[in-house]
């Protein structure tokens, strides 16, 4: 394949994405903070620039690339989170800095370890620029990785972001051994919160029932490989958030995402009961058993 790709981020997710492009004959360049070369030098002549850094690193990466990216180069964001300073999504941050470039959001039920093991998976590449989405689809799609295009990047991005908060609740549920009935109820109502906040952002309702919404929610809320799930599970065992995060390999984006979502929900009066309890759990103002009691004792209401 003639397309030239650079992956920004050498963690497990960046490594998994690099492996996927190699299946199709790409030999991607990989940049991390430990790299000897300047990032601005490495992006020249690349077809696509794939950002796979954590949310806290997105703004720093963008700052290094201002003035170095040509308008025809495709920017792919594979980060799930919200910026604590601006409340913007990663794609919105990239668009703010590079308004002329096509931007593609890559998101789905994609556990890095399973991809690196060669297990089959699927994802979504979403963009308002159909040609850009099709190009990224061709770069990543293979017999082991099915890639769907989508024209709702904000919906895809918000779904992948908010499900991390619900995954913390799911890990707590499993840690307390509350059973399948409780877990199913939690995920169903969690999806309702994703739809609610996603519609506020302008996402399409159908997107939240697709791979990047329901699909990613099911994976992240059911797998011990999920770092956000691990956070909830650890808290359910009586550990403090600091203790849980100290043992975690990588970043649990749901922790910071929860704080941002609560600010937005309070400002715009968006009803997010699960997110609100997760926020209190992370802050240590409520225990895991108390959170479950609070969730179950809310006012009776119609499902819809």
C-alpha atoms as one frame of an Amber mdcrd trajectory, in Angstrom:
protein
   0.000   0.000   0.000   1.368   3.399  -0.973  -0.261   5.381   1.841   2.175
   6.732   4.413   0.967   6.746   8.019   2.312   8.116  11.273   0.966   6.908
  14.614   1.378   9.405  17.443   1.532   7.446  20.688   3.536   4.297  21.379
   1.282   2.829  24.062  -0.830  -0.310  23.745  -3.476   1.429  21.598  -0.955
   3.082  19.297   0.848  -0.239  18.924  -2.392  -2.038  18.086  -3.251   0.532
  15.416   0.228   0.219  13.935  -0.181  -3.565  13.768  -3.461  -3.174  11.903
  -1.911  -0.994   9.200   0.948  -3.483   8.739  -1.572  -6.174   7.761  -2.286
  -4.102   4.630   1.365  -3.556   3.803   1.926  -0.208   5.511   5.057   0.386
   7.513   3.879   3.174   9.800   6.120   5.666  11.480   5.586   5.786  15.237
   6.276   8.804  17.410   6.236   9.143  21.192   7.691  11.583  23.687  10.774
   9.354  23.910  11.432   9.625  20.173  14.691  11.316  19.129  13.139  13.022
  16.092  10.887  16.061  16.161   7.235  15.264  15.484   6.875  18.218  13.106
   9.599  16.724  10.902   8.019  13.272  10.819   4.547  14.299   9.645   5.787
  15.626   6.307   4.550  13.608   3.304   2.259  11.442   5.451  -1.172  10.599
   4.048  -2.671  10.325   7.521  -1.650  11.476  10.966  -3.156   9.198  13.610
  -3.332  10.533  17.164  -3.492   7.716  19.725  -2.348   9.641  22.795  -4.300
  10.033  26.014  -6.644  12.986  26.380  -4.181  14.850  28.581  -1.597  14.772
  25.789  -3.740  15.942  22.867  -3.228  19.680  23.289   0.554  19.276  23.611
   0.689  17.223  20.406  -1.407  19.781  18.541   0.900  22.565  19.713   3.888
  20.755  18.209   2.183  20.409  14.827   0.782  23.897  14.250   2.236  25.142
  10.964   3.542  21.692   9.990   0.488  19.962   8.500  -0.632  20.475   4.901
  -4.388  20.961   4.290  -4.699  17.702   2.316  -3.350  15.511   5.132  -5.968
  13.493   7.016  -6.003  13.790  10.797  -7.321  10.701  12.576  -8.168  10.975
  16.255  -8.351   7.707  18.198  -8.566   9.321  21.652 -11.615   8.988  23.905
 -12.114  11.788  26.398 -13.004  15.426  27.013 -10.608  18.318  27.518 -10.819
  19.522  31.111 -10.064  23.146  30.217 -12.384  23.658  27.250 -14.905  20.760
  27.542 -14.120  20.014  23.877 -13.718  16.569  22.336 -10.379  15.583  20.745
 -11.767  16.076  17.231 -13.007  19.528  18.156  -9.549  20.441  19.450  -7.949
  19.211  16.229 -10.494  21.066  14.099  -9.925  24.240  16.071  -6.196  24.087
  15.269  -6.490  22.740  11.700  -9.838  23.930  10.281  -8.889  23.105   6.668
  -7.912  19.479   7.247 -10.260  16.498   6.974 -10.658  14.952  10.424 -11.685
  11.352  11.031 -12.779   9.846  14.357 -11.830   6.186  14.894 -13.777   4.490
  17.668 -15.352   1.153  18.500 -15.207  -1.935  20.715 -11.434  -2.294  20.323
  -9.529  -3.730  23.282  -5.855  -3.264  22.442  -4.689  -6.621  23.786  -7.235
  -8.591  21.759  -6.246  -6.747  18.583  -2.565  -7.426  19.248  -3.442 -11.105
  19.704  -4.937 -11.119  16.208  -8.519 -11.651  17.358 -11.279 -10.312  15.067
 -12.791  -6.906  15.791 -14.714  -4.085  14.141 -14.609  -0.315  14.382 -16.083
   2.878  12.951 -14.291   5.683  11.114 -16.465   8.782  11.085 -16.015  12.050
   9.236 -17.965  14.784   7.506 -15.518  14.217   4.639 -16.572  10.943   2.975
 -13.380  10.631   0.935 -11.253  10.911   4.062 -13.322   8.278   5.859 -13.038
   5.931   2.872  -9.259   6.387   2.758  -8.886   5.512   6.438 -11.231   2.569
   5.987  -8.932   1.187   3.274  -5.843   1.694   5.409  -7.164  -0.189   8.442
  -9.647  -2.736   7.073  -8.545  -6.375   6.832  -9.872  -9.894   7.306  -9.282
  -9.460  11.049 -10.520  -5.889  11.415 -13.803  -4.803   9.876 -14.104  -1.037
   9.424 -17.386   0.798   8.876 -17.660   4.402   7.716 -20.009   6.880   9.362
 -20.929  10.526   8.738 -21.589  11.391  12.399 -18.155  12.040  13.939 -19.481
  13.862  16.999 -21.902  11.037  17.817 -19.199   8.407  17.392 -16.793  10.390
  19.538 -19.234  11.133  22.358 -20.450   7.522  22.489 -16.889   6.241  22.870
 -16.155   8.853  25.494 -19.175   8.564  27.778 -19.196   4.762  27.837 -15.978
   4.940  29.884 -17.951   6.497  32.734 -20.570   3.755  32.571 -17.743   1.190
  32.565 -16.608   2.456  35.968 -20.129   1.819  37.257 -20.123  -1.625  35.611
 -16.869  -2.601  37.271 -18.350  -1.544  40.598 -21.444  -3.640  39.927 -19.375
  -6.735  39.191 -17.061  -6.115  42.124 -20.052  -6.110  44.451 -21.335  -9.319
  42.780 -24.767  -7.854  42.144 -25.617 -10.315  39.368 -26.676 -10.213  35.727
 -30.077  -8.605  36.294 -28.509  -5.561  37.928 -25.745  -5.395  35.331 -28.202
  -5.468  32.434 -30.306  -2.742  34.022 -27.209  -0.621  34.588 -26.000  -0.910
  30.992 -29.452  -0.191  29.576 -29.851   2.941  31.659 -26.235   3.841  30.956
 -26.979   3.747  27.248 -29.887   6.125  27.893 -27.410   8.577  29.441 -25.094
   8.248  26.437 -28.013   9.055  24.125 -29.061  11.988  26.288 -25.665  13.683
  26.416 -24.937  12.706  22.817 -28.057  14.414  21.549 -27.053  17.557  23.438
 -23.776  17.471  21.478 -25.648  17.034  18.214 -25.010  13.339  17.624 -27.475
  11.153  15.718 -29.533   8.767  17.837 -28.857   5.837  15.494 -25.107   6.217
  16.083 -25.501   5.399  19.782 -27.027   2.025  18.968 -24.161   1.088  16.651
 -20.630  -0.191  17.136 -19.256   2.999  18.629 -22.144   3.246  21.080 -23.793
   0.029  22.232 -20.971  -2.113  20.848 -18.224  -0.263  22.684 -20.365  -0.036
  25.814 -20.814  -3.818  25.985 -17.116  -4.487  25.506 -15.831  -1.904  27.967
 -18.383  -2.758  30.645 -17.803  -6.513  30.515 -14.064  -6.947  30.133 -11.462
  -6.914  32.937  -9.076  -5.671  30.222 -10.887  -2.323  30.339  -9.020   0.149
  32.548 -12.227   2.000  33.408 -13.863  -1.271  34.456 -10.803  -1.952  36.625
 -11.253   1.406  38.361 -14.837   0.611  39.333 -13.937  -2.914  40.405 -11.098
  -1.646  42.584 -13.310   0.951  44.255 -15.898  -1.735  44.996 -13.213  -3.610
  46.947 -12.690  -0.670  49.280  -9.562   0.730  47.634  -9.125   4.470  47.252
  -8.985   6.018  43.796  -5.293   6.817  44.290  -4.566   3.178  45.137  -6.462
   1.932  42.095  -4.819   4.373  39.669  -1.345   3.580  41.040  -1.749  -0.063
  39.956  -3.320   0.736  36.618  -1.326   0.226  33.422  -2.289   3.210  31.284
  -4.942   5.895  31.609  -8.551   5.380  32.646 -10.100   8.237  30.654 -13.446
   7.851  32.391 -12.086   9.405  35.592 -11.476  12.841  34.069 -14.392  12.493
  31.645 -16.768  12.167  34.603 -15.681  15.529  36.010 -16.213  17.293  32.688
 -19.597  15.662  32.085 -20.859  16.739  35.491 -19.895  20.356  34.754 -21.751
  20.229  31.433 -24.780  18.420  32.891 -25.109  20.914  35.743 -24.793  23.894
  33.417 -27.354  22.630  30.908 -29.568  20.604  33.279 -28.965  17.252  31.563
 -30.159  14.289  33.627 -27.215  11.902  34.206 -27.911   9.947  37.418 -25.337
   7.180  36.863 -22.629   9.671  35.942 -23.499  11.720  39.015 -23.054   8.733
  41.323 -19.821   7.734  39.610 -18.567  11.272  40.241 -19.362  10.954  43.950
 -17.762   7.517  44.070 -14.557   8.807  42.477 -14.517  11.774  44.866 -14.848
   9.435  47.842 -18.021  11.074  49.148 -20.008   7.855  48.757 -19.078   4.169
  48.973 -19.832   1.624  46.270 -22.676  -0.045  48.250 -24.139   3.392  49.059
 -24.037   4.322  45.373 -26.066   1.250  44.462 -28.656   2.020  47.144 -28.906
   5.597  45.871 -29.362   4.402  42.299 -32.082   1.916  43.217 -34.004   4.313
  45.486 -34.523   7.120  42.996 -38.058   8.355  42.322 -40.290   5.975  40.380
 -40.801   7.038  36.760 -41.713   5.888  33.276 -38.952   4.166  31.321 -39.266
   6.673  28.457
